């Protein structure tokens, strides 16, 4: 079964046609439990997300802040495995028809087997993979497997990336480009900042791929601000925090849906 790279492209194009940014949500698989994680990812899509990223929890998530690290730790202590990540992708996509990507550090994929991981992700209806720590120069094996199975390969660019480096990264990627809004780890912040806008401008000069901005967006106002200059707005820690702070899972799911709705209004407002 082929992956859903074309579906990802059509959803991003539809958002552009509607003169808005796409809303991309993130949650790690297995959090707060494997079954409830599937429900939470599905709730994000039902609440207003266009696309979701399902995280593969990792013991050393160097690019993630304390909120996502806490969620990863809960998932790992709960026994989450790659099979559960694939299941989360499969069930969320089957329930909603939306594009679902996996976001993972490279080591688990390398150990699992590149071809095996790509085949299973595509077989689950996955749209692609975001690989924040895989250097483009070392990505040929993954990109070959991803292309064979119809998966997007999404690379991350940062404000520190020079223009020549941006061009090299974007030439190798497919689906969209993940622009990290600032130097540092994931987490909600008071302001996303001008660095993000400049990074989007420089990235667009190198590619026709949509540029989606992540790191720091936590509410509708920030979503509207980022939607004013980006093709997509990526939100992770704020969703995780809704689940962490909830007194029970039903309240947490309601909070996730509520936040997705608030953010969906924001990306349509485009301040």
C-alpha positions as YAML, in Angstrom:
chain: A
units: angstrom
residues:
- id: 1
  name: UNK
  ca: [0.00, 0.00, 0.00]
- id: 2
  name: UNK
  ca: [1.32, 3.42, -0.93]
- id: 3
  name: UNK
  ca: [1.61, 6.23, 1.56]
- id: 4
  name: UNK
  ca: [-0.37, 9.43, 1.48]
- id: 5
  name: UNK
  ca: [2.11, 11.99, 0.15]
- id: 6
  name: UNK
  ca: [-0.46, 13.13, -2.43]
- id: 7
  name: UNK
  ca: [-3.11, 13.52, 0.28]
- id: 8
  name: UNK
  ca: [-0.73, 15.69, 2.29]
- id: 9
  name: UNK
  ca: [-0.11, 17.87, -0.74]
- id: 10
  name: UNK
  ca: [-3.81, 18.24, -1.49]
- id: 11
  name: UNK
  ca: [-4.65, 19.27, 2.10]
- id: 12
  name: UNK
  ca: [-1.91, 21.91, 2.10]
- id: 13
  name: UNK
  ca: [-3.05, 23.14, -1.32]
- id: 14
  name: UNK
  ca: [-6.66, 23.33, -0.13]
- id: 15
  name: UNK
  ca: [-5.63, 25.54, 2.79]
- id: 16
  name: UNK
  ca: [-3.76, 27.82, 0.39]
- id: 17
  name: UNK
  ca: [-6.82, 27.99, -1.89]
- id: 18
  name: UNK
  ca: [-8.86, 29.06, 1.15]
- id: 19
  name: UNK
  ca: [-6.30, 31.83, 1.85]
- id: 20
  name: UNK
  ca: [-5.32, 30.41, 5.21]
- id: 21
  name: UNK
  ca: [-2.56, 28.42, 6.81]
- id: 22
  name: UNK
  ca: [-2.91, 24.70, 7.51]
- id: 23
  name: UNK
  ca: [-3.11, 23.67, 11.16]
- id: 24
  name: UNK
  ca: [-0.71, 20.87, 12.10]
- id: 25
  name: UNK
  ca: [-0.97, 19.25, 15.53]
- id: 26
  name: UNK
  ca: [1.53, 17.03, 17.32]
- id: 27
  name: UNK
  ca: [1.23, 14.40, 20.05]
- id: 28
  name: UNK
  ca: [3.55, 11.53, 20.97]
- id: 29
  name: UNK
  ca: [2.09, 8.05, 20.56]
- id: 30
  name: UNK
  ca: [1.35, 6.17, 23.76]
- id: 31
  name: UNK
  ca: [0.47, 9.30, 25.71]
- id: 32
  name: UNK
  ca: [-1.28, 9.35, 28.10]
- id: 33
  name: UNK
  ca: [-1.73, 5.66, 27.24]
- id: 34
  name: UNK
  ca: [-1.66, 3.79, 23.95]
- id: 35
  name: UNK
  ca: [-5.45, 3.62, 23.56]
- id: 36
  name: UNK
  ca: [-6.06, 7.14, 24.85]
- id: 37
  name: UNK
  ca: [-3.27, 8.43, 22.65]
- id: 38
  name: UNK
  ca: [-5.17, 7.18, 19.61]
- id: 39
  name: UNK
  ca: [-8.27, 8.95, 20.91]
- id: 40
  name: UNK
  ca: [-6.35, 12.17, 21.54]
- id: 41
  name: UNK
  ca: [-4.82, 12.30, 18.07]
- id: 42
  name: UNK
  ca: [-8.23, 11.65, 16.55]
- id: 43
  name: UNK
  ca: [-9.76, 14.39, 18.74]
- id: 44
  name: UNK
  ca: [-7.18, 16.88, 17.43]
- id: 45
  name: UNK
  ca: [-8.28, 16.18, 13.87]
- id: 46
  name: UNK
  ca: [-11.97, 16.25, 14.74]
- id: 47
  name: UNK
  ca: [-11.45, 19.53, 16.58]
- id: 48
  name: UNK
  ca: [-9.91, 21.38, 13.65]
- id: 49
  name: UNK
  ca: [-6.38, 20.19, 12.81]
- id: 50
  name: UNK
  ca: [-5.80, 19.58, 9.10]
- id: 51
  name: UNK
  ca: [-2.77, 17.36, 9.64]
- id: 52
  name: UNK
  ca: [-1.23, 15.60, 12.64]
- id: 53
  name: UNK
  ca: [2.24, 14.45, 13.54]
- id: 54
  name: UNK
  ca: [2.46, 11.36, 15.73]
- id: 55
  name: UNK
  ca: [5.66, 11.39, 17.74]
- id: 56
  name: UNK
  ca: [7.75, 8.28, 18.27]
- id: 57
  name: UNK
  ca: [8.76, 8.62, 21.94]
- id: 58
  name: UNK
  ca: [12.50, 8.58, 22.47]
- id: 59
  name: UNK
  ca: [14.63, 8.26, 25.59]
- id: 60
  name: UNK
  ca: [16.82, 11.20, 24.61]
- id: 61
  name: UNK
  ca: [14.61, 13.76, 22.86]
- id: 62
  name: UNK
  ca: [17.28, 16.44, 22.53]
- id: 63
  name: UNK
  ca: [15.13, 18.87, 20.54]
- id: 64
  name: UNK
  ca: [12.09, 18.63, 22.80]
- id: 65
  name: UNK
  ca: [11.35, 20.79, 25.82]
- id: 66
  name: UNK
  ca: [10.19, 19.64, 29.27]
- id: 67
  name: UNK
  ca: [6.49, 19.29, 28.37]
- id: 68
  name: UNK
  ca: [7.05, 16.85, 25.51]
- id: 69
  name: UNK
  ca: [9.86, 15.13, 27.43]
- id: 70
  name: UNK
  ca: [7.37, 14.44, 30.23]
- id: 71
  name: UNK
  ca: [4.87, 12.98, 27.76]
- id: 72
  name: UNK
  ca: [7.56, 10.84, 26.13]
- id: 73
  name: UNK
  ca: [8.59, 9.52, 29.54]
- id: 74
  name: UNK
  ca: [4.98, 8.60, 30.38]
- id: 75
  name: UNK
  ca: [4.63, 6.80, 27.02]
- id: 76
  name: UNK
  ca: [7.89, 4.90, 27.40]
- id: 77
  name: UNK
  ca: [7.06, 3.84, 30.96]
- id: 78
  name: UNK
  ca: [3.71, 2.68, 29.59]
- id: 79
  name: UNK
  ca: [5.55, 0.33, 27.25]
- id: 80
  name: UNK
  ca: [4.96, 2.06, 23.91]
- id: 81
  name: UNK
  ca: [6.62, 0.37, 20.93]
- id: 82
  name: UNK
  ca: [7.00, 1.22, 17.26]
- id: 83
  name: UNK
  ca: [4.05, -1.05, 16.53]
- id: 84
  name: UNK
  ca: [1.93, 1.22, 18.74]
- id: 85
  name: UNK
  ca: [3.14, 4.29, 16.83]
- id: 86
  name: UNK
  ca: [2.12, 2.64, 13.56]
- id: 87
  name: UNK
  ca: [-1.23, 1.67, 15.07]
- id: 88
  name: UNK
  ca: [-1.83, 5.26, 16.17]
- id: 89
  name: UNK
  ca: [-1.14, 6.49, 12.64]
- id: 90
  name: UNK
  ca: [-3.40, 3.82, 11.14]
- id: 91
  name: UNK
  ca: [-6.37, 4.39, 13.43]
- id: 92
  name: UNK
  ca: [-6.23, 8.20, 13.37]
- id: 93
  name: UNK
  ca: [-6.06, 8.22, 9.58]
- id: 94
  name: UNK
  ca: [-8.80, 5.61, 9.23]
- id: 95
  name: UNK
  ca: [-11.11, 7.55, 11.57]
- id: 96
  name: UNK
  ca: [-10.66, 10.93, 9.89]
- id: 97
  name: UNK
  ca: [-9.15, 10.48, 6.42]
- id: 98
  name: UNK
  ca: [-6.61, 13.19, 7.30]
- id: 99
  name: UNK
  ca: [-2.87, 13.10, 6.60]
- id: 100
  name: UNK
  ca: [-0.94, 11.64, 9.53]
- id: 101
  name: UNK
  ca: [2.85, 11.82, 9.69]
- id: 102
  name: UNK
  ca: [5.35, 10.30, 12.09]
- id: 103
  name: UNK
  ca: [7.88, 12.57, 13.77]
- id: 104
  name: UNK
  ca: [10.89, 10.66, 15.00]
- id: 105
  name: UNK
  ca: [14.56, 10.84, 15.79]
- id: 106
  name: UNK
  ca: [16.66, 8.80, 13.42]
- id: 107
  name: UNK
  ca: [18.10, 6.19, 15.78]
- id: 108
  name: UNK
  ca: [14.85, 4.20, 16.33]
- id: 109
  name: UNK
  ca: [14.21, 4.05, 12.56]
- id: 110
  name: UNK
  ca: [17.78, 2.98, 11.83]
- id: 111
  name: UNK
  ca: [17.62, 0.23, 14.44]
- id: 112
  name: UNK
  ca: [14.18, -0.95, 13.33]
- id: 113
  name: UNK
  ca: [15.21, -1.09, 9.69]
- id: 114
  name: UNK
  ca: [14.69, 1.73, 7.21]
- id: 115
  name: UNK
  ca: [12.79, -0.30, 4.61]
- id: 116
  name: UNK
  ca: [10.69, -2.03, 7.25]
- id: 117
  name: UNK
  ca: [9.73, 1.23, 8.94]
- id: 118
  name: UNK
  ca: [8.84, 2.94, 5.65]
- id: 119
  name: UNK
  ca: [6.77, -0.03, 4.49]
- id: 120
  name: UNK
  ca: [4.84, -0.26, 7.75]
- id: 121
  name: UNK
  ca: [4.22, 3.49, 7.96]
- id: 122
  name: UNK
  ca: [2.92, 3.55, 4.39]
- id: 123
  name: UNK
  ca: [0.85, 0.43, 5.02]
- id: 124
  name: UNK
  ca: [-0.84, 2.23, 7.89]
- id: 125
  name: UNK
  ca: [-1.80, 5.08, 5.57]
- id: 126
  name: UNK
  ca: [0.90, 7.39, 6.87]
- id: 127
  name: UNK
  ca: [1.70, 10.49, 4.84]
- id: 128
  name: UNK
  ca: [5.37, 10.75, 5.66]
- id: 129
  name: UNK
  ca: [8.06, 11.23, 8.24]
- id: 130
  name: UNK
  ca: [9.62, 14.26, 9.94]
- id: 131
  name: UNK
  ca: [13.24, 13.58, 10.86]
- id: 132
  name: UNK
  ca: [14.63, 16.49, 12.88]
- id: 133
  name: UNK
  ca: [18.08, 15.05, 13.54]
- id: 134
  name: UNK
  ca: [18.82, 13.29, 10.24]
- id: 135
  name: UNK
  ca: [21.42, 15.24, 8.22]
- id: 136
  name: UNK
  ca: [20.53, 15.56, 4.55]
- id: 137
  name: UNK
  ca: [23.96, 14.15, 3.66]
- id: 138
  name: UNK
  ca: [23.11, 10.90, 5.46]
- id: 139
  name: UNK
  ca: [19.50, 10.61, 4.31]
- id: 140
  name: UNK
  ca: [19.76, 8.80, 0.99]
- id: 141
  name: UNK
  ca: [18.67, 5.39, 2.29]
- id: 142
  name: UNK
  ca: [15.60, 6.86, 3.97]
- id: 143
  name: UNK
  ca: [14.66, 9.08, 1.02]
- id: 144
  name: UNK
  ca: [14.88, 6.14, -1.35]
- id: 145
  name: UNK
  ca: [12.60, 4.01, 0.85]
- id: 146
  name: UNK
  ca: [10.20, 6.91, 1.39]
- id: 147
  name: UNK
  ca: [9.92, 7.59, -2.34]
- id: 148
  name: UNK
  ca: [9.31, 3.91, -3.05]
- id: 149
  name: UNK
  ca: [6.45, 3.82, -0.55]
- id: 150
  name: UNK
  ca: [4.89, 7.20, -1.33]
- id: 151
  name: UNK
  ca: [5.96, 8.95, 1.87]
- id: 152
  name: UNK
  ca: [6.99, 12.56, 2.40]
- id: 153
  name: UNK
  ca: [10.42, 13.30, 3.84]
- id: 154
  name: UNK
  ca: [10.17, 16.47, 5.91]
- id: 155
  name: UNK
  ca: [13.38, 18.10, 7.06]
- id: 156
  name: UNK
  ca: [13.73, 20.79, 9.73]
- id: 157
  name: UNK
  ca: [15.40, 24.15, 9.08]
- id: 158
  name: UNK
  ca: [16.41, 26.64, 11.75]
- id: 159
  name: UNK
  ca: [17.17, 30.38, 11.95]
- id: 160
  name: UNK
  ca: [20.87, 29.47, 12.10]
- id: 161
  name: UNK
  ca: [20.70, 27.74, 8.68]
- id: 162
  name: UNK
  ca: [22.62, 29.68, 6.04]
- id: 163
  name: UNK
  ca: [20.98, 30.22, 2.65]
- id: 164
  name: UNK
  ca: [23.20, 27.66, 0.93]
- id: 165
  name: UNK
  ca: [22.31, 25.10, 3.58]
- id: 166
  name: UNK
  ca: [18.61, 25.90, 3.27]
- id: 167
  name: UNK
  ca: [18.77, 25.22, -0.47]
- id: 168
  name: UNK
  ca: [20.44, 21.85, 0.10]
- id: 169
  name: UNK
  ca: [17.86, 20.81, 2.70]
- id: 170
  name: UNK
  ca: [14.80, 21.93, 0.77]
- id: 171
  name: UNK
  ca: [16.02, 20.28, -2.45]
- id: 172
  name: UNK
  ca: [16.08, 16.94, -0.65]
- id: 173
  name: UNK
  ca: [12.74, 17.24, 1.13]
- id: 174
  name: UNK
  ca: [9.18, 16.54, 0.05]
- id: 175
  name: UNK
  ca: [5.74, 17.34, 1.46]
- id: 176
  name: UNK
  ca: [6.63, 20.53, 3.30]
- id: 177
  name: UNK
  ca: [9.51, 22.19, 5.14]
- id: 178
  name: UNK
  ca: [9.40, 22.35, 8.94]
- id: 179
  name: UNK
  ca: [10.75, 25.75, 9.98]
- id: 180
  name: UNK
  ca: [11.78, 25.92, 13.62]
- id: 181
  name: UNK
  ca: [10.74, 29.39, 14.74]
- id: 182
  name: UNK
  ca: [13.73, 29.92, 17.02]
- id: 183
  name: UNK
  ca: [16.88, 28.32, 18.27]
- id: 184
  name: UNK
  ca: [16.11, 26.03, 21.20]
- id: 185
  name: UNK
  ca: [13.75, 23.24, 22.17]
- id: 186
  name: UNK
  ca: [10.01, 22.82, 21.76]
- id: 187
  name: UNK
  ca: [7.64, 24.58, 24.14]
- id: 188
  name: UNK
  ca: [5.07, 27.34, 24.33]
- id: 189
  name: UNK
  ca: [6.32, 30.93, 24.37]
- id: 190
  name: UNK
  ca: [4.91, 34.42, 24.74]
- id: 191
  name: UNK
  ca: [6.05, 35.44, 21.26]
- id: 192
  name: UNK
  ca: [7.12, 33.49, 18.21]
- id: 193
  name: UNK
  ca: [9.35, 36.36, 17.06]
- id: 194
  name: UNK
  ca: [10.68, 37.91, 13.90]
- id: 195
  name: UNK
  ca: [13.27, 35.17, 13.41]
- id: 196
  name: UNK
  ca: [10.52, 32.87, 12.17]
- id: 197
  name: UNK
  ca: [9.27, 35.31, 9.57]
- id: 198
  name: UNK
  ca: [12.77, 35.86, 8.24]
- id: 199
  name: UNK
  ca: [13.41, 32.11, 8.12]
- id: 200
  name: UNK
  ca: [10.20, 31.53, 6.15]
- id: 201
  name: UNK
  ca: [11.18, 34.26, 3.68]
- id: 202
  name: UNK
  ca: [14.65, 32.79, 3.18]
- id: 203
  name: UNK
  ca: [13.32, 29.23, 2.90]
- id: 204
  name: UNK
  ca: [10.72, 30.20, 0.30]
- id: 205
  name: UNK
  ca: [13.50, 31.67, -1.81]
- id: 206
  name: UNK
  ca: [14.89, 28.14, -2.21]
- id: 207
  name: UNK
  ca: [11.76, 26.01, -2.76]
- id: 208
  name: UNK
  ca: [8.14, 25.80, -3.86]
- id: 209
  name: UNK
  ca: [7.34, 23.47, -0.97]
- id: 210
  name: UNK
  ca: [4.96, 24.83, 1.69]
- id: 211
  name: UNK
  ca: [6.78, 26.15, 4.76]
- id: 212
  name: UNK
  ca: [5.20, 25.29, 8.11]
- id: 213
  name: UNK
  ca: [6.36, 26.93, 11.32]
- id: 214
  name: UNK
  ca: [6.63, 25.14, 14.66]
- id: 215
  name: UNK
  ca: [8.02, 25.73, 18.17]
- id: 216
  name: UNK
  ca: [6.28, 28.18, 20.45]
- id: 217
  name: UNK
  ca: [2.69, 28.54, 19.21]
- id: 218
  name: UNK
  ca: [0.19, 28.02, 22.03]
- id: 219
  name: UNK
  ca: [-3.05, 29.87, 21.22]
- id: 220
  name: UNK
  ca: [-5.26, 31.42, 18.59]
- id: 221
  name: UNK
  ca: [-3.59, 34.83, 18.59]
- id: 222
  name: UNK
  ca: [-0.14, 33.37, 17.97]
- id: 223
  name: UNK
  ca: [-1.59, 31.01, 15.36]
- id: 224
  name: UNK
  ca: [-3.05, 34.00, 13.51]
- id: 225
  name: UNK
  ca: [0.29, 35.82, 13.72]
- id: 226
  name: UNK
  ca: [2.26, 32.90, 12.28]
- id: 227
  name: UNK
  ca: [-0.44, 32.16, 9.69]
- id: 228
  name: UNK
  ca: [0.17, 35.67, 8.37]
- id: 229
  name: UNK
  ca: [3.53, 34.61, 6.93]
- id: 230
  name: UNK
  ca: [3.64, 30.78, 6.91]
- id: 231
  name: UNK
  ca: [1.83, 28.06, 4.96]
- id: 232
  name: UNK
  ca: [1.22, 26.00, 8.08]
- id: 233
  name: UNK
  ca: [1.22, 26.42, 11.85]
- id: 234
  name: UNK
  ca: [2.56, 23.50, 13.92]
- id: 235
  name: UNK
  ca: [1.46, 23.12, 17.56]
- id: 236
  name: UNK
  ca: [2.67, 20.40, 19.92]
- id: 237
  name: UNK
  ca: [3.48, 21.36, 23.50]
- id: 238
  name: UNK
  ca: [0.18, 23.21, 23.99]
- id: 239
  name: UNK
  ca: [-1.77, 20.05, 23.10]
- id: 240
  name: UNK
  ca: [0.40, 17.92, 25.37]
- id: 241
  name: UNK
  ca: [-0.11, 20.41, 28.21]
- id: 242
  name: UNK
  ca: [-3.91, 20.17, 27.89]
- id: 243
  name: UNK
  ca: [-3.65, 16.43, 28.53]
- id: 244
  name: UNK
  ca: [-1.05, 16.74, 31.30]
- id: 245
  name: UNK
  ca: [-3.10, 19.34, 33.18]
- id: 246
  name: UNK
  ca: [-6.46, 17.58, 32.83]
- id: 247
  name: UNK
  ca: [-7.93, 15.82, 35.89]
- id: 248
  name: UNK
  ca: [-9.08, 12.88, 33.75]
- id: 249
  name: UNK
  ca: [-8.86, 11.65, 30.17]
- id: 250
  name: UNK
  ca: [-12.33, 12.85, 29.12]
- id: 251
  name: UNK
  ca: [-11.50, 16.38, 30.28]
- id: 252
  name: UNK
  ca: [-8.19, 16.13, 28.48]
- id: 253
  name: UNK
  ca: [-9.82, 15.07, 25.22]
- id: 254
  name: UNK
  ca: [-12.31, 17.92, 25.53]
- id: 255
  name: UNK
  ca: [-9.40, 20.32, 26.11]
- id: 256
  name: UNK
  ca: [-7.58, 19.02, 23.02]
- id: 257
  name: UNK
  ca: [-10.68, 19.51, 20.87]
- id: 258
  name: UNK
  ca: [-11.22, 22.98, 22.30]
- id: 259
  name: UNK
  ca: [-7.63, 24.03, 21.61]
- id: 260
  name: UNK
  ca: [-7.76, 22.64, 18.06]
- id: 261
  name: UNK
  ca: [-10.90, 24.69, 17.45]
- id: 262
  name: UNK
  ca: [-9.32, 27.86, 18.83]
- id: 263
  name: UNK
  ca: [-6.21, 27.38, 16.70]
- id: 264
  name: UNK
  ca: [-8.30, 26.57, 13.61]
- id: 265
  name: UNK
  ca: [-10.05, 29.92, 13.99]
- id: 266
  name: UNK
  ca: [-6.63, 31.59, 14.39]
- id: 267
  name: UNK
  ca: [-5.11, 30.19, 11.19]
- id: 268
  name: UNK
  ca: [-8.19, 31.37, 9.30]
- id: 269
  name: UNK
  ca: [-7.92, 34.87, 10.71]
- id: 270
  name: UNK
  ca: [-4.35, 35.53, 9.55]
- id: 271
  name: UNK
  ca: [-3.49, 38.63, 11.53]
...
